[in-house]
Amino acid sequence: MKNACLIPAILLLGACGGNSDTTAPPEDAAAAGTTAAPVDEIPAATPATPTDAAGYVAKAGAGDLWEIESSRALLAKSSDAEIRKFAQMMIDQHGQSTAKIEAAASGAGVDAAAPKLDADQQKMLGEIKAADAAGIDAVYLAHQRSAHERALALHKAYAANGDTVPLRKAAAEIVPVVETHRARLDKLAGAR
C-alpha cells in the first residue's frame, strides 16, 4: 500500500513515447515563455545535474521517492507533532511534484525509467529506518536538509539549462516549493 501512489506515476512514465517537437534549446526559454532561475544562484558545491530530460526526470523522481519513503519511516517512529506534520507535508507535496514532472514529461513525449534511489539516498533512508524513536527526529532533519539542498540544485539547474521546455517550466515552479521546505526545516532545527 505504501507505494500505491507511485504506481500510477511509474506507469505514466513508462508509457511515454519518444521525443516530440516540444523541446527547445535552453537559450529559447524567453521565447517559449518559461521562467528560468539564474545559473549563478545554484550552490557551487553540488553534484552534477543533468540537462537532458530523461536524466532530470530520473533524478527528480528519485528525490521525490526518497522524500516520501523517508517521511513514511519518520511517521512510523516519531512522536514530535511538528516534525510529523512536516513529514506529512513532504509526502503530499513531493507526490504533487512527481505528478507535475510526470505531466510535463508526458506532454513533451519524454520516456523515463521508474525512479530508483541512488546509493546516498539508500544509505540515508537506511539510517532513518534504523534510528530509534529517541533519535529519529535528529537523523531525519539532518538528512532532509541534505536532500533539499540536492533537490534545489537539481531543479534550479534544470530550469536554467534543461533541454525540454515543459520540464524546465515544471522545474522552475518546483524551486520555490523546495525553498519553502528548506525554510521550514530551518525553523524546525532552530526549535530543537
C-alpha positions as CSV (number, residue, x, y, z in Angstrom):
1,M,0.0,0.0,0.0
2,K,2.8,2.4,0.7
3,N,3.9,2.5,-2.9
4,A,0.3,2.8,-4.2
5,C,0.6,6.4,-5.0
6,L,3.8,5.8,-7.0
7,I,2.4,3.0,-9.2
8,P,0.3,5.3,-11.5
9,A,3.2,7.7,-11.7
10,I,5.6,4.9,-12.7
11,L,3.1,3.6,-15.3
12,L,2.7,7.0,-16.8
13,L,6.4,7.5,-17.2
14,G,6.8,4.0,-18.7
15,A,4.0,4.7,-21.2
16,C,5.6,7.9,-22.6
17,G,6.7,7.8,-26.1
18,G,9.8,9.3,-27.9
19,N,10.7,12.9,-28.1
20,S,8.3,15.4,-29.8
21,D,8.9,18.8,-31.1
22,T,8.2,20.5,-27.7
23,T,11.8,20.7,-26.9
24,A,13.9,23.8,-27.4
25,P,17.4,24.7,-26.6
26,P,17.9,26.5,-23.2
27,E,18.6,29.8,-24.9
28,D,15.0,29.8,-26.2
29,A,13.5,29.9,-22.7
30,A,12.3,33.5,-23.0
31,A,10.7,32.9,-26.4
32,A,9.0,29.8,-25.0
33,G,7.6,31.8,-22.1
34,T,9.4,29.9,-19.3
35,T,11.0,31.3,-16.3
36,A,14.5,30.0,-15.6
37,A,16.5,30.5,-12.4
38,P,19.8,32.2,-13.0
39,V,22.7,29.8,-13.1
40,D,24.7,31.9,-10.6
41,E,22.1,31.2,-7.9
42,I,23.0,27.4,-7.9
43,P,25.1,26.4,-5.0
44,A,28.7,25.8,-6.1
45,A,29.3,22.5,-4.2
46,T,26.5,20.5,-5.7
47,P,26.6,17.2,-7.6
48,A,26.5,17.3,-11.4
49,T,23.0,17.9,-12.6
50,P,21.6,16.6,-15.8
51,T,20.5,18.9,-18.6
52,D,18.8,16.0,-20.5
53,A,15.1,15.4,-19.9
54,A,15.4,11.7,-19.0
55,G,18.2,12.3,-16.6
56,Y,16.4,15.1,-14.9
57,V,13.1,13.1,-14.6
58,A,15.0,10.2,-13.1
59,K,16.9,12.3,-10.5
60,A,13.7,14.3,-9.6
61,G,11.7,11.1,-9.4
62,A,14.3,9.5,-7.1
63,G,14.4,12.7,-4.9
64,D,10.6,12.6,-4.6
65,L,10.6,8.9,-3.9
66,W,13.3,9.4,-1.1
67,E,11.3,12.2,0.4
68,I,8.1,10.1,0.5
69,E,9.8,7.0,1.8
70,S,11.9,8.7,4.4
71,S,8.9,10.6,5.7
72,R,6.9,7.4,6.0
73,A,9.7,5.9,8.0
74,L,9.7,9.0,10.3
75,L,5.9,8.8,10.8
76,A,6.3,5.2,12.0
77,K,8.5,6.2,14.9
78,S,8.4,9.9,15.8
79,S,6.1,11.4,18.4
80,D,7.0,15.0,17.7
81,A,3.9,16.7,16.3
82,E,5.7,19.4,14.3
83,I,8.1,17.0,12.7
84,R,5.3,14.6,11.9
85,K,3.4,17.5,10.3
86,F,6.4,18.3,8.2
87,A,6.8,14.7,7.2
88,Q,3.2,14.5,6.1
89,M,3.7,17.7,4.1
90,M,6.7,16.1,2.4
91,I,4.6,13.1,1.4
92,D,1.9,15.3,0.0
93,Q,4.0,17.9,-1.7
94,H,6.6,15.6,-3.2
95,G,3.7,13.5,-4.6
96,Q,2.5,16.7,-6.2
97,S,6.0,17.4,-7.5
98,T,6.1,13.9,-9.1
99,A,2.8,14.4,-10.8
100,K,3.9,17.8,-12.1
101,I,7.1,16.4,-13.6
102,E,5.3,13.4,-15.0
103,A,2.7,15.6,-16.7
104,A,5.4,17.7,-18.2
105,A,7.4,14.7,-19.3
106,S,4.3,13.1,-20.8
107,G,3.4,16.3,-22.6
108,A,6.9,16.5,-24.1
109,G,6.9,12.9,-25.1
110,V,9.8,12.1,-22.8
111,D,10.3,8.5,-21.9
112,A,11.8,7.9,-18.5
113,A,12.5,4.9,-16.3
114,A,10.8,4.3,-13.0
115,P,12.5,6.2,-10.2
116,K,15.2,4.4,-8.2
117,L,17.1,5.7,-5.1
118,D,20.8,6.2,-5.6
119,A,23.4,4.9,-3.2
120,D,23.4,8.0,-1.0
121,Q,19.6,8.1,-0.8
122,Q,19.5,4.4,0.1
123,K,22.1,5.0,2.9
124,M,20.2,7.9,4.3
125,L,16.9,6.0,4.2
126,G,18.5,3.1,5.9
127,E,19.8,5.4,8.7
128,I,16.4,6.9,9.2
129,K,14.8,3.4,9.4
130,A,17.5,2.2,11.8
131,A,17.2,5.1,14.1
132,D,15.3,4.5,17.4
133,A,12.3,6.6,18.4
134,A,14.5,8.9,20.6
135,G,17.0,9.7,17.8
136,I,14.9,9.5,14.6
137,D,13.9,13.2,14.6
138,A,17.5,14.5,14.5
139,V,18.6,11.9,11.8
140,Y,15.5,12.7,9.7
141,L,16.0,16.5,9.9
142,A,19.7,16.3,9.0
143,H,19.0,14.1,6.0
144,Q,16.1,16.3,5.0
145,R,18.4,19.3,4.9
146,S,20.9,17.5,2.7
147,A,18.2,16.1,0.4
148,H,16.6,19.5,-0.1
149,E,20.0,21.1,-0.9
150,R,20.4,18.5,-3.7
151,A,16.8,19.0,-4.9
152,L,17.2,22.7,-5.0
153,A,20.4,22.5,-7.0
154,L,18.7,19.9,-9.4
155,H,15.6,22.0,-10.1
156,K,17.4,25.3,-10.4
157,A,20.0,23.9,-12.8
158,Y,17.4,22.2,-15.0
159,A,15.2,25.3,-15.0
160,A,18.2,27.3,-16.3
161,N,19.8,24.7,-18.6
162,G,17.4,21.9,-19.4
163,D,16.8,20.7,-22.9
164,T,13.0,20.4,-22.7
165,V,10.7,23.5,-22.3
166,P,7.8,21.9,-20.4
167,L,10.2,20.3,-17.9
168,R,12.2,23.5,-17.5
169,K,8.9,25.2,-16.6
170,A,8.0,22.5,-14.1
171,A,11.4,22.7,-12.5
172,A,11.1,26.5,-12.2
173,E,7.7,26.0,-10.5
174,I,9.2,23.5,-8.1
175,V,12.1,25.7,-6.9
176,P,10.0,27.9,-4.6
177,V,8.3,24.9,-3.1
178,V,11.7,23.4,-2.2
179,E,12.9,26.8,-0.8
180,T,9.8,26.8,1.4
181,H,10.7,23.3,2.6
182,R,14.2,24.5,3.5
183,A,12.8,27.4,5.4
184,R,10.5,25.1,7.4
185,L,13.5,22.8,8.1
186,D,15.5,25.8,9.4
187,K,12.6,26.7,11.7
188,L,12.3,23.1,13.0
189,A,16.0,22.8,13.6
190,G,16.0,26.1,15.4
191,A,13.3,24.9,17.8
192,R,15.4,22.0,18.9
